[in-house]
Amino acid sequence: MFNPEQLLGQLMGDAMSGQLGGRKRKRSKSGLGALLGGSGGMSTATKAKVGLGLLGVAYAAYQHYSQQGGSPSPAPQPVMGQAPPPPPATASAMPPPPPPAANPSPARVEEAMHLLRAMITAAHADGLIDAEEREAILGRARQAGMDADSLRALDAEIRAPLTLEQLTVRTPAGQRAETYAAALIAITADTAEERAFLDRMAGQLELDAATRADIHAQLGIPN
């Protein structure tokens, strides 16, 4: 079944782990990527920083579904002369997963897709997505357990990105800050070209300096 929040979360996961753009992203993990733990999990502090409405929900849903689709880790083996290692934590000891977004409303679907398009628009403007990277994104989404309908939707969006002007004119007033945050997650604003793109986006979304600074602070990305 098509899951727009998982779709958005997948692209966020790629961006935050430094995989969006692959070899074209000539930088180490920074901004949000630097806040991720070595195991790929998200710390409590990072969850708070990403808690910008649907972006936080989407990333939590993506983690939930990708963990469900992943293979279990091998059990630790005892070492001769040492006490056997403790057994792995059971499912009952783990925190409950976030509830799946079953049958989201049309408005919620459109909200998630709009934020996904904001990320793709930013990544395309930065030159991070070409045919090779498109296949890499789809491959990671497939490995995370995304279904065929969602994969087709993701592929269609990557193949036909909106321009910045098309994106901003479609952005509802109540979603302007979150749209900017989605673009910021995609490119992290650590080159002059990225900062110029975000300046243009902020101007077209009518975001003032204080609002932008607050978004950057929440996401741990320098303004």
N, C-alpha and C positions, 0 to 999 in steps of 0.2 A: 504494500500500500504506500502511496506517495506520502512522504513525511517531510514537509518543508522545513521544520525546525531542525531535523537531523541533517538536512541538506546544508543549511546555514552553518550548523555546528561543525560539519566536516570541513568546510572551507576555513572556518575560524581555527580549527585544529591544525590545518596545514600552515596557516599564516603564523600562528603562535609558536609552532615548533620549528620555524625557519624553513619549512619545505616548500611553501608557496614561492614559485620562481626558480626553485632548484638551483642549478649552477649559475643562473643569471643573478641570483641574490648574493652578491659578493660581499657578504658580511656575516659575522658570527651572530648567534642569537642575541637579540637586544630587545629593549622594551618589554613587551609581554612575553616574548620567548624566553628571556632571561629569568622570568618568574616561574617557569615550569620546572618541576623537579626532574631529577635524572631518570626516573622511571616513566616519565611522560604524564604523570598525574598532576593535577592542579592543586596547589596548596590552598588552605583556607583563606589566606590573605589575598591570593590571586582571585579566588572566587568572588571575594568582596569587591575587588577592583573591576571585575568584568560584570558586576551586577547591574548593568545598564538595561533594565527591562528585558526584552526578548533575547538580546544577545547572550545574557547570562543563562537564561533558560535553554536556549538552543545549544550552548556549549555543554551544559549538563546532560541534555538529552543525547548529544553525540557521544559523550564519554560512556553513558549508560549502554547504548546500543553497540558501540565498538567493543566494549568489554564483554558483552554477551556473545559477540561473534568471534572473539579471540580464543585461541587455544590455551588450556590451562598450563601453568608453569610446572616443570618437573619437580617432584618432591625432593627435598635435600637429602643427600646420602650421608650416613654416619661415617666418621673417620676412626680408624682403628686406634684404640687406646683412649678415646674420648667418649663422653656421654652422647647418646644419640640426640640430634637436634630436635627442638620442639616441633610438633605437628603444625602444618599450616593452619591459618585461621579458617574456621568453618563459615559457611554462608550465614549462619545465624548470628555470628559475631560481627559481621560486616554491617555498616550503616545501610539503611534501606535505600534502594535506588530511587531516583526521581520518577514520579509517575509519568508514563508515556502520554504524549499529547494525542489522545484518540479523537478522531473526528473533529479537528480544529475548525473553528468558524471560518467562513470565507474571508472575513476581515483579518483574522490572524494569519491565514495562509498568505494573503497579499502583503501583510506586514513583514513576514519572514522572507518572502521572495524579494521585496524591495531592498531589504538589508543585504541579502545575497547579491543583488545587482549592484549595490553600492560597492561591495568588496571587489566584484569583478571589474567594474568600471575603473576603480582605482588601480587594480593590478594591471589591466590592459594599458592604462595611461602611462604606467611606469615601465611598460615593456616586459612584464614578468610572465605573460601567458602567450605562448605560441603553440603550434601543433604538438610539439614534443611535450611541453608542460601540460597541455590539455589532457593528453593521454596519461601522464603521471598522476594528475589530480583524479581522473576517473579510476585509475588503477587503485589508488589509495582508498577511494570511496567504495570500490567493489570489495576490497579486502576488509573494510570496516563493516561489511554486511548490508550495504545499501541495496535496496531492491531495484528491479529493472525500471520501474516507472520513475523513481527518483534519479537514477543514473541518466535516463533520457532527458529529464528536466534540467539536470546540471549541465549536460553536454550542450543542450540547446542554448542555455544562457551564456555559456562560455563562447560559443560560436558566434553569437550575435549580441555583443555587449552594447549597453546604452552609452551615449556620449555623456559627458558631465552635464551639459545643458539639458539633455533629455531626462537625466536622472533627477536633477534638482527641481525641474518644473513639475515633476510627478510626486515630489516629496510633500506629504501633508505637514502642516505647521507643527503638529504635535510630535512629529517623528524626525525633526531636523537634527536635533542633537544626537540621536541614536544613529542616524544615517552618517553623520560625520564620524562618529566613533567607529562604525563598521569600516569605513574607508581607512581610517587611521590604523586599525588593526591589520588591514591588508598590506599597508606599505610602511608603517612605523615612522615615517617622516625623518629619515636620517640622511637624505641627500637634498641638494638644493632643488632638484626637479620635483621631488616629493613635497617639499615644503611649499613650492609654488603652486602645485596642484591643490593642496589643502587650503592655501590662501584663497584660490579661486572658488573652491567649493564653499568655504565659510562665507565668502562674500555673496555668492548666489543663494545660500541658505539663510542669509541675514543673521548670522551668529556673531555676537559681539565678542570682544577680546576676553572678557571675564568668563563667558560660557565656554569658549575654546580652552582656556586655561584650566577650567574645572574638569573638562573631559580628559585632557592630557594627564592631569593629576590623578584622576580615578583609574586611568589605564597604566599609570607608571611610565609614560612616554614623555620625554622632555618637550616643552612647548617651543 
